[in-house]
Amino acid sequence: MNLIDKIQNGLILNDKDRLIDISKTHLQNINLWINSNKNYPKILISESDPILFLSAFVAAVTAKCPVFLCNPQWGQQEWIQVYQLVKPNLLISQGRISDYQKPLNSNHEILKNLIMIPTGGTSGNIKFTVHNWDSLTASVIGVQQYFQFPTINSFCALPLYHVSGLMQWMRSLLTNGQLVLTSFKTVEAEDWINFNPTNYFISLVPTQLHRLLQYPSLTRWLSQFQIVLLGGAPPWLELLEQSRFYQIPLALTYGMTETASQIVTLRPSDFLQDNNSCGKVLPHAQIKIYNENGEELKTNQLGIIKIKADSLMLGYYQDNFEPNLRINSFTTDDLGYWNEQGYLTLVRRQSNKIITGGENVFPAEVEAVIFSTGLVKDICVIGKPDQYWGEIVVAVYVPNYKQLLEVELEQAILGKLSKFKHPKLWISVEQLPRNSQGKLNQQQIQEWVMGYQDR
């Protein structure tokens, strides 16, 4: 597949000529490597600039090479993980190709046409989900059929090395749509306030939406979008109510890197009519809900979400990965239920459950109540082992003002939560470790909490 021709003839993109020129240069150099080594290089792409990223991606995919998308902001430990896992041959960064000059111990023919997208989940450990052009295309078709739009125009302010950014480009490319590439920083600075977004999709995470709604001008601008996709992390009730008040055309989504973005989506018309669910399943996916014994559950019964989808990953990348042994289904860590109309409500992650004094506490519920007080900018609720309670509920938060007292927080949640759900430990921090999608690094927060006893 020659993506360069596809871009040249179809996609409408700012800076398209630069993208095509750099892609052609990269493709020429990659093909020289292939001819010289009689093999396909495993390529890492680490680019912050969206045009440089797409240039590298287009060249690598056109050359049929196995490509690994990387976050340029990774630290030393994360890069060590990547190098040990991937054993790459080439790195494309800052518009240049570097050759690791490593001996080729195996033929990479079997890895041709594979696209590896990173996911750290909440553990902080880097994993790569393995996709191919077909799985990514299936996701695009599912969104296109669900909304019944022949063309999808994307205003992309998310990093392209994340699935939520990459799929915005894919939707515009495959539907011959228009694509605007920028950064969230420029959006928040009101650099795009005169841009007419009426026929565009934009994807945001809840923390980004919250920040934009602090500015009346950006709130009005956001309300003009065709659709505002919201995912990446659970939104809190106050944020949804505020968005509805300002008539933001929100489409709540449920999906993950493993499914090449959303597989469940709420139409904006449903959202504006007080529906806070994740929506309905897209045409390319199937979801069933089971109990812990593997029995399928009925309407309004909470259980574990299991997914089948044309966009489902082939698996997680590892040494000697075998594409032909792709997985057929994926059991998530998420708990949810259907209502009578076929809408999916996502309740919480099963593994985040805190058991304190024999009672179950789910962090999302506690976080939502604390957030609704207006006293904190950000919040993470987590469990800490305790000799008496088994676990205690801990709230790690960013205060809205420096003089905020713990007693103010305790009083603000009185009567809103059962007493056993109240945090027994409050830890104030300047910032929580979130990635660009808004996901928390739970491992790092757990380390903070465990170390807090020594302070």
Secondary structure as UniProt FT lines:
FT   HELIX           3..9
FT   STRAND          12..13
FT   TURN            14..15
FT   HELIX           16..37
FT   STRAND          43..46
FT   HELIX           50..62
FT   TURN            63..64
FT   STRAND          67..69
FT   TURN            72..73
FT   HELIX           76..86
FT   STRAND          90..93
FT   TURN            94..95
FT   STRAND          96..99
FT   HELIX           108..111
FT   TURN            112..113
FT   STRAND          114..119
FT   TURN            121..123
FT   STRAND          127..132
FT   HELIX           133..147
FT   STRAND          153..156
FT   TURN            160..161
FT   HELIX           163..174
FT   TURN            175..176
FT   STRAND          178..181
FT   HELIX           184..188
FT   TURN            189..194
FT   TURN            198..199
FT   STRAND          200..204
FT   HELIX           206..212
FT   TURN            213..214
FT   HELIX           216..222
FT   TURN            223..224
FT   STRAND          227..230
FT   HELIX           237..245
FT   TURN            246..247
FT   STRAND          250..256
FT   HELIX           257..259
FT   STRAND          261..265
FT   HELIX           268..271
FT   TURN            272..274
FT   STRAND          279..281
FT   TURN            283..284
FT   STRAND          285..290
FT   TURN            292..293
FT   TURN            299..300
FT   STRAND          303..309
FT   TURN            310..311
FT   STRAND          315..316
FT   TURN            319..320
FT   HELIX           323..325
FT   STRAND          330..338
FT   TURN            340..341
FT   STRAND          344..349
FT   HELIX           350..352
FT   STRAND          354..356
FT   TURN            357..358
FT   STRAND          359..361
FT   HELIX           363..372
FT   TURN            373..374
FT   STRAND          376..386
FT   TURN            387..389
FT   STRAND          390..399
FT   TURN            402..403
FT   HELIX           406..412
FT   TURN            413..416
FT   HELIX           419..421
FT   STRAND          425..428
FT   TURN            436..437
FT   HELIX           442..451
FT   HELIX           452..454
//
